[in-house]
């Protein structure tokens, strides 16, 4: 019953709704300004009955933004665990403007053609741990966000101190882990390890563009096992998708300090598509110990690169000339983030 979904305020770091500009609806489970939040249940199932909303969206009949499954705002000490989430109307788990978050032992299922059914979207959050979870989705399995264009720049709340580990994904048209595209408050200190993806469009994808501003920096990825992928690595500097036409044409994002190591991939169409922004290249990229086996009909150019700078070592197939060989193991932090000891 659509009348039972109350409207809630637009997110200040987005400036408008994602489906429609004028408003948005409350999530199925929603809370704001809370401390000590526990959402759990011995692997009980929450069914979002998303097909009703997906049809409205596909028929272009949404006048407000669809509800999410779980959204927790302006909160701290949050645990979401031991649940199965199926058929969310849109995003599944959306902590935003929050800190000290543990998300673990979640199973998320949505049809692989369902619109915008992201699995877990930490958004302008600090000190977050996502682990031991499995997502099948019509969109990114994990999407790391922090606001949209000038609204996110003004709100200025980054996502930082994020740990993702022991995570599995299936999403034929999207990423295992996406950074962006809404990243206008910044994304920094992201640590990803022990990730598996099967039949997924890309392993790690950085999505940004002119107008986003801010930065994605200090990203560390290791121990990925991938099978049947369109891309292993993908960076996009011209993503588009803006809240309005008046975005700042001089708000260039800074992408630097991106590190990938110890990746094994099989049945891959293209190893990497790395596209920075002209005169504003993505810099300090490091790729080491990556072994990619190609599909029966791979792309002719395996490493397609523009406006990027970095180094590579022990990578097969051979990377592009913009990533010259250097005897190096890409770094992964040895310290522990505070959320890892909670």
Secondary structure, 3 states (H helix, E strand, C coil): CHHHCCEECCCCCCCCCCCCCCCEECCCEEEECCEEEEECCCCEEEECCCHHHHHHHHCCCCCCECCCCEEEECCEEEEEEEEEEECCCCCCEEEECCEEEEEEEEEEECCCCCCCCCCECCECCEEEEEEEEEEECCCCCEEEECECHHHHHHHCCCEEEEEEEEEEEECCCCEEEEECCCECCCEEEEEEEEEEEEEECEEEEEECCCCCCCEEEEEEEEEEEEEEEEEEEEEECCCCCCCCCCCCCCCCCEEEEEEEEEEEEEEEEEEEEEECECCECEEEEEEEEEEEEECCCCCCCCEEEECEEEEEEEEECCCCCCEEECCCCCCCCCCCCHHHHC
